[in-house]
Each structure stands twice: as structure tokens, then as C-alpha cells.
Amino acid sequence: MSLSKFESMLKTNEVYFFDAVEFETIVEHYLNIGKQSLAKKAVQLGLEQHPSSIQLKLMKVEILIFEDKLPEAIKMLSNIEAVEPHNDEVFIQKAIILSKKKKHTEAIAILKESLQYIEDPADIWSMIGMEYLYLDDFENARLNFAKCIEVDYEDYSSLYNIMYCFDMEENHEDAIKFLNAYIDKNPYCEVAWHQLGKQYFELGMFKEALTAFDYAVLIDDSFIGGYLEKAKTLEELKRYEEAIENYSVTLELDDPTAYAYVRIGECYEKLDNINAAISFYKKAVHEDPLLDRGWILLTNACYNQENYQKALHYINKAIQIDEGNVLYWRRYGDINLKLGFFEEAVKAFNTSLALGDREIEIYVALADILLFLGEFNEALSTLIKAKKTYKEFAEIEYRLCGLFMILGKEDYSLTHLQNALEIDFEYHTIIKELYPTVFDNEKVQEVVSKYNKAIQ
């Protein structure tokens, strides 16, 4: 009634009287629904009618803090504190201001001081816990959130924060002990079973994790998170058909997600049902066209089926989304190589190197393509760069032998040949494959023959 009366007053510009409690209710309503400007207007009008109302003044402080008008908020709070020094809201707002100024240790001290004046300390413990989180003091944060749990076993926000602290400490064993003790007192809490399963999963205890997730979805058969984690666990246990069933449940319970489609596709791929996998990957990218993981999975599936044209189409989609991903450029190079698009393959492998991919396979593939294109100096330059990282590798030494010989630098060629033979004699046939004229060179044959006799 008072809310509609207040909004009517704003529309007509008439002034109605409300008692202080009514104004507090109106302000709280607007703050809760995020209508900050109306809350501000209500506080202003309220203080005009009730200038001594401490609660309305505190609400104004809250709005000032939200607007980041901290000096004004601090001044007003000091005036309130002079009248009511032990008002719990004064402590809270002072702590919030200190926190916003990144003075978390001081905020904690204020909140701890407030505990002696507050009847229900749970909110304060939670705030203290959050301040410790800002300081990365996970143990003290966890201990304060645990106090909240002790007075309210259904405070799931604090439960999640406790688990976050255990995770940041990588203390999964103690997390499991805590959750088991919690479940002993609150056995029908699907959230606790879900969190217990996640802790077992982190430790690789997949059978125990599966049992925990089973309880979570048994307690709440619409618990999407439980089904997702259960499906992931079944994947780890290589029970892919059951994993698919659980991912499918999440699609029935809520709007379909690209994540679930991808995971189902990967399960089908592990079952060697590539066509079904491709079907679900397509559903994933239809659901989320910017999901580069979906596009790369489509790429790889088509590549493995030797459908290189489609693979090229899909890898282009992935690169458009994340052009800085070296793995995508490497795959782009492989596909273009399969299709005989050598200039594009050169571009792909050069991009991979520019992005920091220094794998020997990239250097070798690029050098071989440049050799095929007759770009001997560029191929040589590529291998010399590779040799800075891979100093004693036969793959590089034999190729340097071939290129130096083609470029008329016989002494360099034979030196690299000798190096290569000492590293891996059996691999010398690569010269015949890549550089047949060099392989037939008399001096090359002489060095190979001489080395072969020496190792007999």
C-alpha cells in the first residue's frame, strides 16, 4: 500500500506523509530490486520528513558507498556514530568503506569489534570470511565461514565458500572429512553430496565420486550440476554410454547447452561412432557459434575421416574465433598440406612459429614444403633457426646436408651429413626420399659407405 502511494506521489508531485518505518520499507524494496535512483529519492524524501531517523541516514550511507562517494559517506557515518556508537550497521558500513579502500585488515578489526554488540553474528562472520579471502588467507576465511554453518546448516553460500578455501589450499582430504561430518548432520543435502563428489574427483577417486553424485541426484532428481559431474565421472571410468545418458538428462531438464552437446560428441567419438559425434558437435556450434572448441572438434573428426575440404571449412571457423591459438594454425597447416595448398601451409607454419610454437615438427614440415616449392634459401634459413633449439637432431642435420649440397656448399653439406650419421645412421634414407640427386652424389655415398663400414 505504502509503495503504490509513494509511486503515485512521484507521478503527481504531491507530498504525502509516511512514517519512518514505511520509508525504510520503500527504500529497502528499491535497493533489493536494483532501482538505485528511486531508493535515493525515497531516502531524500524520508529524511526531509524524518531528519533524525538513524536508519534512513544509514540507508543514505549505503547509497553513497554504492555511488563511490566515500568522503561524503564517511562524514555522515561519523555523525551517526556520535549518536549511536554501538549501532551494528555503523560497524558494517565502516567495514565496507575500508574494504572498498582495500584496507582489509582494518575492516576485519572493525567487524570483530562489532561482534560484542550484535545478537546474530552470522552475517559478520561471513563478512570477515570475505575480507580474509581478499587477503588470500584461506584458512582464516574458512574458519569464519564454518561458524556460519554451525548456526545454519542450510547456509549454502558459506558452504561453497568453505569448499573454495579448501580448493585454493589444495586440501582435498580435509575437505572430504569436513563434508562427511556435515553430511552426518544433514544427510539429505544434495549440495554437500555434490561437493563431496567433486573433492573425490579431484583426487582421482572416481568410484567414490560417482557414489556421491548418485546420492546428489537421488535427493534432487532435477539437480543439473549433479548430473553433469556424474557424467564427467562416468567418462573417467570409460562408461561412455552411461555418461551420454546423464548428459542427455541435463538437456531435458533445462535449455540445451553447447557444453553438454560437446561432451556427448566426445563420448560418441570414444565409442568410435564418429558420425554421431559430428552430429553433436554441429549441435554445439549451432547453440554457440563462438565456441571454438566445437569447431576444432569438428575439424579433427573430419580430418580423421580424410574429409579435408570440410576440415578446412571448420578450422577456418576456429581460427576466426581465436586467431592466436597455435594448435589451430598447426592443424590448418596440416590440412592445407593434405589438400596440396602449399602456400597456405607455409603461411600456417610461419604463423605457428611467430606465435611461439617451437616444436621440431613445425620446422621440419615448413622446410620440406619450401624445398618442394624450390625456396631453398628460405628452407635453409628455417632449419638454421631450428638448429638453435634442436642442436643434435638427425631430422635437421640430414636436411641441412641436402640443402647445402643443392646450394653448392659441399663442405657444409658433408659436415652436416657426418653429424647426422653419428646421431642416427638408419635415418639417412631421408636423403634419398627428399633429395634424390644429393643421395646419388659420389661424395655423399662415400661418406655414408665409410661410416657404415666403421660401425659394422
Disulfide bonds with the S-S distance in Angstrom:
none
